[in-house]
Amino acid sequence: MSSESSDRPDGKPTSANETKTPRPSGEIKPTDSAIISAADALYEQGMAHYRRREWHKAREVFTRIKRLQPDRRGIDALLDEIDIFIRLQAMEPGAPAAEASSEAAVRRQDDITARSAAATVVKPKRGFPWRLVIIIVLVGAVVALYLLTKIPRENEAQRLFNLGQAYYNSGIYDKSVESLESFLAMSPTANAREAEALLEKARPLAEIQRHYAEYEAVARQENWEAAVTELQLVQARCQKLGYVADPQIRSRCEATNTALPALVRRAQLANLFAEGRAQIDAQQWAKAADIFQRLRGIDPTYRSADVSNYLFVAYLNYGEELVEVAGNATDQVELAIDLFERAAQLRPEDARAADDASSAKTYLAALRAFHASNWEALRAYLQRLYEKRSDYAGGRAASLLCKAYLELGNEAYGKGDKEGALGFYRQALQIKECDHTEAEVLEHKVFVELYPPTATATVTPTETPTPTITDTPLPTDTPSPTSTPQPTNTPTRTPVPPTSTPTPLPPPTHTPLPPPTPVPPTSTPLPPPTR
């Protein structure tokens, strides 16, 4: 048997060991016309699957094209998009199982296609190689033209429409809206009404997703007012839609209805807290105390340590403010005592509140003694308070203490106890914060009465009669005149007013000091706390 054959393309005999198996696909040149024709046919088949959203089948076909023509333009982008569609489809509830396909099956089909294409390759006849050259040139021109041509417009529109549907079915509504709007912007002739209807459903769902995501972001930042705003927008769109088929959106709508009341209260507490801090910074103690007290009544657990600290500061300063402007009003001092006691309950270990409460109680007792004209009790209460704080109650305590000493001096004088009166007047003069005008006048008068001024000489001279001149007979001769004897060492007498009982001073005026005009507190006094 002959081991050679003459069916080789170059005209040489074929050895017996050589097989007639076509070249594997990897050895086939991408410019072969049969390979290009097969790839084009596969491309049309793949796009048909693509339009019908048969993603696994489309991927299988485009993978085969990729093996036949690795450099074919647009295949990689299509494969990437198809992979996205496959993943989105898998996310859809009740998605069917993936279509069975394996790389081995794809490779087998690629081999079959390659062998079929190779078998149909036109072998140039010997002596006419120019035909093969012409074919190669034409095919190259077609390939070059294809490479320079973009994906047809209808294919791009179909891709956007498919994306919009896939994103909608997967619950990614913002991407669905974006794809469908881009699709409609191309003024397509097909699927336009379906896209508009789908877009109308996707937009409110996308808004719900967007506002809910913004709510979660601002809630993490504890911006509760903004969180309430976003959640209210979610609720409004949920109520407008009514029943929502998407279980995720439906659960968010239900969660919004449950969470919104609590969130509104939390925002209210946060606003109250911020407002209270602003009043503390502005030293508006009455307003700050009222705000933090209301906040505590709404939710005692909200930032309880901070609220207690701010309440302590507000109670303490507001109480001191009330005492300072109280004047002779006892009701404001009583309210101040109540505030100090509240502060002491908030911080039992802090001695300031207890000390302020004790001082205010002493001052209240002094005011009651003043209204009862009990000057000794007034002096006793205020003397201790003055020694502790000379400027207590804005200096009103010192002024009342002066009043007490003046009245006690007047009472002693009226009883004839001038020494006692003088002592009281002098004690009033020792209080620097008082007006000493009246005390100085009274002290001087009583002192003069007790210690009247005396004569300049130490011994009061007796009145020496003025000597008279005795007539002496004149001598015959003109006698020398005799000088008149003068008294020797007779001191000049300083006239002394006759001793008499001094006219008693008019009784001092017992008209009490005009009470100062009480300055109203900065705001309406706080109501008693709820026990």
RODO-2510 file (C-alpha; in nm, 4 decimals, decimal comma):
residues 531
     n   res          X          Y          Z
     1     m     0,0000     0,0000     0,0000
     2     s     0,1346     0,3401    -0,0899
     3     s     0,2135     0,5577     0,2100
     4     e     0,1881     0,8812     0,0200
     5     s    -0,1024     1,0819    -0,1122
     6     s    -0,1256     1,3773    -0,3387
     7     d    -0,4052     1,5618    -0,1526
     8     r    -0,1773     1,8098     0,0345
     9     p    -0,2250     2,1743    -0,0570
    10     d     0,1327     2,2118    -0,1699
    11     g     0,1001     1,9168    -0,4112
    12     k     0,3390     1,6970    -0,2183
    13     p     0,2366     1,3474    -0,1293
    14     t     0,0958     1,2978     0,2226
    15     s     0,2675     1,0418     0,4359
    16     a     0,0755     0,7611     0,5937
    17     n     0,1526     0,8916     0,9402
    18     e    -0,0085     1,2279     0,8695
    19     t    -0,3750     1,2593     0,9598
    20     k    -0,6392     1,4586     0,7861
    21     t    -0,7705     1,6074     1,1108
    22     p    -0,8309     1,9829     1,0713
    23     r    -0,6066     2,2233     1,2551
    24     p    -0,7141     2,3010     1,6124
    25     s    -0,8925     2,6248     1,6629
    26     g    -0,5966     2,7819     1,8363
    27     e    -0,3927     2,7437     1,5183
    28     i    -0,6507     2,8993     1,2904
    29     k    -0,5712     3,2541     1,1899
    30     p    -0,8348     3,5116     1,2891
    31     t    -0,8408     3,6445     0,9351
    32     d    -0,9770     3,3284     0,7838
    33     s    -1,3083     3,4051     0,6225
    34     a    -1,4769     3,0966     0,7656
    35     i    -1,3778     3,1891     1,1182
    36     i    -1,5133     3,5422     1,0707
    37     s    -1,8387     3,4132     0,9244
    38     a    -1,8812     3,1673     1,2105
    39     a    -1,8090     3,4407     1,4659
    40     d    -2,0615     3,6775     1,3049
    41     a    -2,3264     3,4090     1,3114
    42     l    -2,2522     3,3404     1,6739
    43     y    -2,2712     3,7130     1,7504
    44     e    -2,6235     3,7372     1,6090
    45     q    -2,7219     3,4298     1,8054
    46     g    -2,5731     3,5768     2,1260
    47     m    -2,7547     3,9082     2,0780
    48     a    -3,0822     3,7219     2,0319
    49     h    -3,0295     3,5575     2,3690
    50     y    -2,9291     3,8969     2,5109
    51     r    -3,2530     4,0632     2,3994
    52     r    -3,4562     3,7823     2,5525
    53     r    -3,2502     3,8191     2,8759
    54     e    -3,1272     3,4641     2,8473
    55     w    -2,8067     3,5612     3,0164
    56     h    -2,6444     3,2200     3,0585
    57     k    -2,7017     3,1269     2,6976
    58     a    -2,5796     3,4654     2,5796
    59     r    -2,2676     3,4304     2,7901
    60     e    -2,1969     3,0864     2,6495
    61     v    -2,2218     3,2136     2,2933
    62     f    -2,0073     3,5227     2,3491
    63     t    -1,7489     3,3096     2,5282
    64     r    -1,7229     3,0942     2,2178
    65     i    -1,6770     3,4081     2,0069
    66     k    -1,4038     3,5157     2,2444
    67     r    -1,2223     3,1865     2,1865
    68     l    -1,2558     3,2106     1,8111
    69     q    -1,1614     3,5793     1,7913
    70     p    -0,9781     3,6892     2,1083
    71     d    -0,9251     4,0389     1,9704
    72     r    -1,2825     4,0983     1,8626
    73     r    -1,3939     4,4409     1,9838
    74     g    -1,6868     4,4748     2,2266
    75     i    -1,6966     4,1123     2,3418
    76     d    -1,5277     4,1790     2,6771
    77     a    -1,7721     4,4605     2,7573
    78     l    -2,0681     4,2373     2,6694
    79     l    -1,9364     3,9561     2,8849
    80     d    -1,8908     4,1972     3,1801
    81     e    -2,2464     4,3250     3,1458
    82     i    -2,3862     3,9745     3,1155
    83     d    -2,2039     3,8791     3,4354
    84     i    -2,3728     4,1736     3,6097
    85     f    -2,7127     4,0623     3,4794
    86     i    -2,6516     3,7083     3,5991
    87     r    -2,5638     3,8300     3,9487
    88     l    -2,8643     4,0604     3,9596
    89     q    -3,0890     3,7808     3,8413
    90     a    -2,9581     3,5574     4,1165
    91     m    -3,0571     3,8236     4,3726
    92     e    -3,4192     3,8246     4,2592
    93     p    -3,6603     3,6322     4,4833
    94     g    -3,7561     3,2991     4,3292
    95     a    -3,4818     3,3260     4,0703
    96     p    -3,4507     3,0037     3,8638
    97     a    -3,1433     2,7925     3,8975
    98     a    -2,8554     2,8838     3,6744
    99     e    -2,8590     2,7280     3,3331
   100     a    -2,6307     2,4285     3,3168
   101     s    -2,3182     2,5092     3,1246
   102     s    -1,9605     2,4114     3,1722
   103     e    -1,6312     2,5199     3,0330
   104     a    -1,5749     2,1731     2,8927
   105     a    -1,8938     2,1925     2,6895
   106     v    -1,7963     2,5359     2,5629
   107     r    -1,4542     2,4091     2,4643
   108     r    -1,6030     2,1096     2,2835
   109     q    -1,8420     2,3314     2,0931
   110     d    -1,5556     2,5673     2,0074
   111     d    -1,3528     2,2764     1,8728
   112     i    -1,6443     2,1556     1,6625
   113     t    -1,6988     2,5055     1,5234
   114     a    -1,3310     2,5466     1,4498
   115     r    -1,3076     2,2107     1,2723
   116     s    -1,6203     2,2853     1,0714
   117     a    -1,4848     2,6220     0,9729
   118     a    -1,1494     2,4743     0,8819
   119     a    -1,3134     2,2048     0,6716
   120     t    -1,4896     2,4709     0,4688
   121     v    -1,1814     2,6757     0,4043
   122     v    -1,1459     2,7202     0,0340
   123     k    -0,8160     2,5851    -0,0726
   124     p    -0,6610     2,7958    -0,3372
   125     k    -0,5842     2,6175    -0,6531
   126     r    -0,2329     2,5776    -0,7514
   127     g    -0,1333     2,8545    -0,9813
   128     f    -0,3973     3,1015    -0,8528
   129     p    -0,2674     3,2283    -0,5144
   130     w    -0,3949     3,5781    -0,5927
   131     r    -0,7532     3,4670    -0,5160
   132     l    -0,6604     3,3846    -0,1609
   133     v    -0,4848     3,7185    -0,1338
   134     i    -0,7972     3,9010    -0,2573
   135     i    -1,0167     3,7142    -0,0130
   136     i    -0,7849     3,7932     0,2745
   137     v    -0,7761     4,1621     0,1780
   138     l    -1,1547     4,1819     0,1564
   139     v    -1,2040     4,0029     0,4838
   140     g    -0,9462     4,2303     0,6466
   141     a    -1,1311     4,5345     0,5189
   142     v    -1,4591     4,4034     0,6604
   143     v    -1,2955     4,3316     0,9952
   144     a    -1,1354     4,6751     1,0036
   145     l    -1,4685     4,8389     0,9253
   146     y    -1,6347     4,6399     1,2005
   147     l    -1,3678     4,7308     1,4504
   148     l    -1,4171     5,0984     1,3741
   149     t    -1,7957     5,0741     1,4125
   150     k    -1,9571     5,1122     1,7529
   151     i    -2,2269     4,8897     1,8911
   152     p    -2,5428     4,9667     1,6993
   153     r    -2,7724     5,2203     1,8616
   154     e    -3,0544     4,9729     1,8972
   155     n    -2,8285     4,7346     2,0834
   156     e    -2,7264     5,0123     2,3274
   157     a    -3,0900     5,1062     2,3867
   158     q    -3,1778     4,7428     2,4422
   159     r    -2,8904     4,7137     2,6875
   160     l    -3,0137     5,0127     2,8884
   161     f    -3,3687     4,8819     2,8945
   162     n    -3,2500     4,5427     3,0122
   163     l    -3,0399     4,7065     3,2801
   164     g    -3,3364     4,9094     3,4021
   165     q    -3,5507     4,5965     3,4294
   166     a    -3,2760     4,3945     3,5971
   167     y    -3,2052     4,6646     3,8555
   168     y    -3,5761     4,7061     3,9273
   169     n    -3,6265     4,3320     3,9749
   170     s    -3,3229     4,3262     4,2069
   171     g    -3,4475     4,6156     4,4222
   172     i    -3,1733     4,8593     4,3165
   173     y    -3,4173     5,1317     4,2235
   174     d    -3,1836     5,4276     4,1872
   175     k    -2,9815     5,2390     3,9235
   176     s    -3,3044     5,1309     3,7582
   177     v    -3,4206     5,4934     3,7348
   178     e    -3,0846     5,5986     3,5940
   179     s    -3,0845     5,3266     3,3254
   180     l    -3,4457     5,3815     3,2248
   181     e    -3,4030     5,7575     3,1983
   182     s    -3,0972     5,7060     2,9779
   183     f    -3,2970     5,4599     2,7677
   184     l    -3,5848     5,7024     2,7173
   185     a    -3,3427     5,9842     2,6367
   186     m    -3,2438     5,7869     2,3248
   187     s    -3,6052     5,8164     2,1958
   188     p    -3,6383     5,4437     2,1319
   189     t    -3,9051     5,3039     1,9062
   190     a    -3,9499     4,9845     2,1050
   191     n    -4,0258     4,9288     2,4750
   192     a    -4,0798     5,3006     2,5371
   193     r    -4,4189     5,2664     2,7071
   194     e    -4,3040     4,9744     2,9137
   195     a    -3,9987     5,1741     3,0240
   196     e    -4,2122     5,4762     3,1201
   197     a    -4,4455     5,2613     3,3290
   198     l    -4,1536     5,0924     3,5011
   199     l    -3,9861     5,4270     3,5640
   200     e    -4,3019     5,5627     3,7285
   201     k    -4,2945     5,2724     3,9738
   202     a    -3,9195     5,2870     4,0320
   203     r    -3,8927     5,6553     4,1192
   204     p    -4,0880     5,6593     4,4519
   205     l    -3,9150     5,3390     4,5573
   206     a    -3,5780     5,4956     4,4804
   207     e    -3,6734     5,8019     4,6866
   208     i    -3,7679     5,5809     4,9811
   209     q    -3,4331     5,4053     4,9606
   210     r    -3,2438     5,7351     4,9338
   211     h    -3,4205     5,9101     5,2238
   212     y    -3,3930     5,6030     5,4440
   213     a    -3,0179     5,5814     5,3758
   214     e    -2,9801     5,9527     5,4596
   215     y    -3,1814     5,8985     5,7790
   216     e    -2,9439     5,6213     5,8878
   217     a    -2,6407     5,8414     5,8115
   218     v    -2,7562     6,1451     6,0133
   219     a    -2,8818     5,9224     6,2967
   220     r    -2,5303     5,7808     6,3321
   221     q    -2,4116     6,1412     6,3738
   222     e    -2,6879     6,1987     6,6372
   223     n    -2,8373     6,4754     6,4260
   224     w    -3,1871     6,3874     6,5394
   225     e    -3,3681     6,6823     6,3846
   226     a    -3,2351     6,5955     6,0386
   227     a    -3,3119     6,2284     6,1059
   228     v    -3,6748     6,3158     6,1810
   229     t    -3,6987     6,5134     5,8563
   230     e    -3,5671     6,2249     5,6454
   231     l    -3,7870     5,9686     5,8170
   232     q    -4,0946     6,1874     5,7691
   233     l    -4,0188     6,1982     5,3952
   234     v    -3,9967     5,8195     5,3932
   235     q    -4,3302     5,7936     5,5733
   236     a    -4,4998     6,0343     5,3315
   237     r    -4,3907     5,8320     5,0273
   238     c    -4,4855     5,5037     5,1901
   239     q    -4,8331     5,6342     5,2657
   240     k    -4,8706     5,7601     4,9091
   241     l    -4,7772     5,4217     4,7637
   242     g    -4,9982     5,2207     4,9926
   243     y    -4,9100     4,8555     4,9628
   244     v    -4,5518     4,7910     4,8478
   245     a    -4,4675     4,4573     4,6899
   246     d    -4,0961     4,4784     4,7613
   247     p    -4,0494     4,3153     5,1060
   248     q    -3,7458     4,5265     5,1874
   249     i    -3,9205     4,8561     5,1124
   250     r    -4,2313     4,7348     5,2937
   251     s    -4,0310     4,6518     5,6067
   252     r    -3,8722     4,9974     5,6000
   253     c    -4,2117     5,1616     5,5753
   254     e    -4,3337     4,9605     5,8738
   255     a    -4,0179     5,0408     6,0706
   256     t    -4,0649     5,4101     5,9943
   257     n    -4,4151     5,4149     6,1426
   258     t    -4,2813     5,2522     6,4589
   259     a    -3,9598     5,4509     6,4980
   260     l    -4,0812     5,7992     6,4067
   261     p    -4,2657     5,8862     6,7348
   262     a    -3,9654     5,7866     6,9455
   263     l    -3,7337     5,9724     6,7112
   264     v    -3,9467     6,2874     6,7334
   265     r    -3,9264     6,2745     7,1133
   266     r    -3,5513     6,2185     7,0986
   267     a    -3,5127     6,5197     6,8704
   268     q    -3,7263     6,7255     7,1094
   269     l    -3,5023     6,6257     7,3997
   270     a    -3,1890     6,7070     7,2025
   271     n    -3,3273     7,0499     7,1115
   272     l    -3,4236     7,1191     7,4725
   273     f    -3,0797     7,0145     7,5910
   274     a    -2,9073     7,2427     7,3404
   275     e    -3,1390     7,5327     7,4322
   276     g    -3,0722     7,4792     7,8023
   277     r    -2,6979     7,4855     7,7478
   278     a    -2,7328     7,8086     7,5534
   279     q    -2,9227     7,9668     7,8459
   280     i    -2,6518     7,8495     8,0868
   281     d    -2,3871     8,0132     7,8687
   282     a    -2,5943     8,3336     7,8652
   283     q    -2,6357     8,3156     8,2480
   284     q    -3,0134     8,3120     8,2139
   285     w    -3,0499     8,0919     8,5186
   286     a    -3,4288     8,0957     8,5481
   287     k    -3,4810     7,9945     8,1858
   288     a    -3,2088     7,7294     8,2060
   289     a    -3,3618     7,5786     8,5202
   290     d    -3,7061     7,5696     8,3599
   291     i    -3,5768     7,4024     8,0407
   292     f    -3,3753     7,1338     8,2143
   293     q    -3,6601     7,0688     8,4558
   294     r    -3,9005     7,0163     8,1627
   295     l    -3,6474     6,7917     7,9898
   296     r    -3,6164     6,5802     8,3008
   297     g    -3,9925     6,5499     8,3228
   298     i    -4,0163     6,4208     7,9641
   299     d    -3,7417     6,1587     7,9982
   300     p    -3,5480     6,1253     8,3264
   301     t    -3,2987     5,8904     8,1607
   302     y    -3,1898     6,1285     7,8836
   303     r    -2,8292     6,2330     7,9558
   304     s    -2,9187     6,2221     8,3238
   305     a    -2,5699     6,3074     8,4569
   306     d    -2,5345     6,6136     8,2348
   307     v    -2,8883     6,7314     8,3065
   308     s    -2,8296     6,7003     8,6841
   309     n    -2,5092     6,9040     8,6628
   310     y    -2,6745     7,1810     8,4630
   311     l    -2,9765     7,1841     8,6937
   312     f    -2,7488     7,2180     8,9967
   313     v    -2,5747     7,5195     8,8447
   314     a    -2,9050     7,6780     8,7384
   315     y    -3,0749     7,6249     9,0780
   316     l    -2,7776     7,7620     9,2713
   317     n    -2,7306     8,0746     9,0616
   318     y    -3,1016     8,1454     9,0255
   319     g    -3,1460     8,1233     9,4027
   320     e    -2,8612     8,3675     9,4643
   321     e    -3,0087     8,6002     9,2043
   322     l    -3,3469     8,5954     9,3805
   323     v    -3,1897     8,6770     9,7188
   324     e    -2,9917     8,9623     9,5688
   325     v    -3,2959     9,1351     9,4207
   326     a    -3,5505     9,0378     9,6883
   327     g    -3,5257     9,3602     9,8894
   328     n    -3,7691     9,3207    10,1807
   329     a    -3,9845     9,0603     9,9988
   330     t    -3,9926     8,7321    10,1863
   331     d    -4,1630     8,5291     9,9123
   332     q    -3,8646     8,5525     9,6782
   333     v    -3,6293     8,4479     9,9574
   334     e    -3,8556     8,1500    10,0284
   335     l    -3,8333     8,0482     9,6614
   336     a    -3,4552     8,0869     9,6751
   337     i    -3,4423     7,8519     9,9755
   338     d    -3,6447     7,5980     9,7784
   339     l    -3,3984     7,6228     9,4879
   340     f    -3,0987     7,5762     9,7172
   341     e    -3,2589     7,2676     9,8688
   342     r    -3,3242     7,1240     9,5225
   343     a    -2,9594     7,1810     9,4356
   344     a    -2,8549     7,0086     9,7573
   345     q    -3,0642     6,7046     9,6635
   346     l    -2,8871     6,6838     9,3284
   347     r    -2,5420     6,7009     9,4913
   348     p    -2,5587     6,6059     9,8587
   349     e    -2,1800     6,6021     9,8790
   350     d    -2,1474     6,9650     9,7637
   351     a    -2,1485     7,2042    10,0629
   352     r    -2,2297     7,5139     9,8578
   353     a    -2,5991     7,4438     9,8234
   354     a    -2,6450     7,3608    10,1914
   355     d    -2,4500     7,6721    10,2958
   356     d    -2,6554     7,8958    10,0647
   357     a    -2,9765     7,7459    10,2004
   358     s    -2,8657     7,8150    10,5602
   359     s    -2,7752     8,1762    10,4822
   360     a    -3,1036     8,2334    10,3013
   361     k    -3,2982     8,0966    10,5998
   362     t    -3,1139     8,3362    10,8319
   363     y    -3,1908     8,6247    10,6006
   364     l    -3,5572     8,5228    10,5819
   365     a    -3,5774     8,5238    10,9624
   366     a    -3,4154     8,8690    10,9660
   367     l    -3,6699     9,0034    10,7176
   368     r    -3,9557     8,8728    10,9296
   369     a    -3,8018     9,0415    11,2347
   370     f    -3,7722     9,3633    11,0365
   371     h    -4,1396     9,3577    10,9412
   372     a    -4,2242     9,2940    11,3088
   373     s    -3,9934     9,5825    11,4213
   374     n    -3,8051     9,3360    11,6379
   375     w    -3,4750     9,5233    11,6204
   376     e    -3,2818     9,3069    11,8606
   377     a    -3,3704     8,9896    11,6657
   378     l    -3,2919     9,1697    11,3416
   379     r    -2,9506     9,2684    11,4786
   380     a    -2,8781     8,9161    11,6024
   381     y    -2,9645     8,7492    11,2704
   382     l    -2,7873     9,0001    11,0506
   383     q    -2,4749     9,0357    11,2626
   384     r    -2,3872     8,6694    11,2063
   385     l    -2,4747     8,6963    10,8385
   386     y    -2,2742     9,0177    10,7991
   387     e    -1,9651     8,8653    10,9561
   388     k    -1,9949     8,5754    10,7140
   389     r    -2,0771     8,7741    10,3992
   390     s    -2,0745     9,1516    10,4261
   391     d    -2,2229     9,1927    10,0772
   392     y    -2,5072     8,9451    10,1260
   393     a    -2,8276     9,0164     9,9340
   394     g    -2,6559     9,2812     9,7273
   395     g    -2,5667     9,4820    10,0403
   396     r    -2,9236     9,4897    10,1691
   397     a    -2,8289     9,2809    10,4738
   398     a    -2,5714     9,5409    10,5822
   399     s    -2,8220     9,8239    10,5316
   400     l    -3,0782     9,6476    10,7507
   401     l    -2,8135     9,5858    11,0173
   402     c    -2,7449     9,9606    11,0297
   403     k    -3,1175    10,0171    11,0652
   404     a    -3,1263     9,7743    11,3563
   405     y    -2,8450     9,9539    11,5423
   406     l    -3,0025    10,2948    11,4878
   407     e    -3,3386    10,1763    11,6148
   408     l    -3,1779    10,0053    11,9140
   409     g    -2,9921    10,3295    11,9918
   410     n    -3,3143    10,5269    11,9691
   411     e    -3,4876    10,2827    12,2032
   412     a    -3,2018    10,3076    12,4550
   413     y    -3,2037    10,6860    12,4387
   414     g    -3,5776    10,6913    12,4915
   415     k    -3,5256    10,4860    12,8090
   416     g    -3,2592    10,7268    12,9295
   417     d    -2,9722    10,4892    12,8585
   418     k    -2,7525    10,7381    12,6802
   419     e    -2,4424    10,5272    12,7192
   420     g    -2,6207    10,2338    12,5554
   421     a    -2,7549    10,4580    12,2796
   422     l    -2,4073    10,5938    12,2141
   423     g    -2,2741    10,2395    12,1827
   424     f    -2,5411    10,1393    11,9309
   425     y    -2,4798    10,4503    11,7222
   426     r    -2,1094    10,3849    11,7191
   427     q    -2,1657    10,0227    11,6107
   428     a    -2,3700    10,1511    11,3197
   429     l    -2,0761    10,3722    11,2245
   430     q    -1,8487    10,0664    11,2088
   431     i    -2,0512     9,9131    10,9235
   432     k    -1,8755    10,0413    10,6141
   433     e    -2,1575     9,9552    10,3765
   434     c    -2,4069    10,1901    10,5504
   435     d    -2,4937    10,5553    10,5033
   436     h    -2,3476    10,7094    10,8190
   437     t    -2,5179    11,0488    10,7967
   438     e    -2,7928    10,9851    11,0535
   439     a    -2,5706    10,7784    11,2819
   440     e    -2,3044    11,0513    11,2945
   441     v    -2,5594    11,3200    11,3910
   442     l    -2,7141    11,1091    11,6666
   443     e    -2,3779    10,9919    11,8012
   444     h    -2,2517    11,3519    11,8255
   445     k    -2,5583    11,4828    12,0054
   446     v    -2,5597    11,2022    12,2610
   447     f    -2,1878    11,2422    12,3179
   448     v    -2,2279    11,6157    12,3814
   449     e    -2,5026    11,5423    12,6259
   450     l    -2,2929    11,2903    12,8082
   451     y    -1,9747    11,4937    12,8027
   452     p    -2,0541    11,8692    12,7844
   453     p    -1,7655    12,1091    12,7163
   454     t    -1,5855    12,2701    13,0285
   455     a    -1,4219    12,6146    13,0989
   456     t    -1,0729    12,6833    12,9813
   457     a    -0,9270    12,7603    13,3354
   458     t    -0,8769    12,4811    13,5788
   459     v    -1,0066    12,6865    13,8859
   460     t    -1,3122    12,9021    13,8719
   461     p    -1,2097    13,2470    14,0164
   462     t    -1,4244    13,4153    14,2777
   463     e    -1,5544    13,7583    14,2070
   464     t    -1,3291    14,0157    14,3627
   465     p    -1,5064    14,3430    14,4354
   466     t    -1,3650    14,6356    14,2500
   467     p    -1,1770    14,8538    14,4984
   468     t    -1,3141    15,2046    14,5518
   469     i    -1,1037    15,5193    14,5764
   470     t    -1,1105    15,6826    14,9243
   471     d    -1,1098    16,0677    14,9273
   472     t    -0,7867    16,1828    15,0930
   473     p    -0,7624    16,5473    15,2104
   474     l    -0,5369    16,7391    14,9847
   475     p    -0,2378    16,9080    15,1389
   476     t    -0,1869    17,2600    15,0980
   477     d     0,0712    17,2068    14,8527
   478     t    -0,0374    17,0454    14,5502
   479     p     0,0005    16,6914    14,6551
   480     s     0,1226    16,4340    14,4140
   481     p    -0,1597    16,2150    14,2988
   482     t    -0,1738    15,8742    14,4540
   483     s    -0,2139    15,5919    14,2115
   484     t    -0,5189    15,3793    14,2356
   485     p    -0,4337    15,0394    14,3738
   486     q    -0,4881    14,7641    14,1183
   487     p    -0,5789    14,4075    14,2013
   488     t    -0,2846    14,1766    14,1820
   489     n    -0,2937    13,8599    13,9727
   490     t    -0,6615    13,8760    13,9178
   491     p    -0,7383    13,6371    13,6313
   492     t    -0,9666    13,7358    13,3552
   493     r    -1,2885    13,5373    13,3927
   494     t    -1,4284    13,3393    13,1053
   495     p    -1,8012    13,3670    13,1089
   496     v    -1,9662    13,0327    13,1778
   497     p    -2,3256    12,9725    13,0841
   498     p    -2,5403    12,9124    13,3836
   499     t    -2,5718    12,5499    13,4733
   500     s    -2,9090    12,4192    13,3856
   501     t    -3,0704    12,0918    13,2893
   502     p    -3,0009    12,0330    12,9217
   503     t    -3,2937    12,0370    12,6970
   504     p    -3,3605    11,6723    12,6015
   505     l    -3,3151    11,5840    12,2362
   506     p    -3,6290    11,5314    12,0415
   507     p    -3,7109    11,1641    12,0226
   508     p    -3,5610    11,0055    11,7152
   509     t    -3,7829    10,9373    11,4262
   510     h    -3,9018    10,5787    11,4295
   511     t    -4,0123    10,5834    11,0710
   512     p    -3,8573    10,2689    10,9190
   513     l    -3,6314    10,3017    10,6211
   514     p    -3,8224    10,3112    10,2977
   515     p    -3,8152     9,9572    10,1645
   516     p    -3,6228     9,9250     9,8420
   517     t    -3,8232     9,8550     9,5360
   518     p    -3,7884     9,4789     9,4797
   519     v    -3,6467     9,3936     9,1403
   520     p    -3,8510     9,1183     8,9825
   521     p    -3,6621     8,7997     8,9053
   522     t    -3,5554     8,7309     8,5523
   523     s    -3,8537     8,5053     8,4893
   524     t    -4,1578     8,3575     8,6524
   525     p    -4,0494     8,1525     8,9559
   526     l    -4,0259     7,7839     8,8973
   527     p    -4,3110     7,5683     9,0224
   528     p    -4,2252     7,3238     9,2996
   529     p    -4,0732     7,0049     9,1637
   530     t    -4,2918     6,7010     9,1415
   531     r    -4,2230     6,4834     9,4404
***
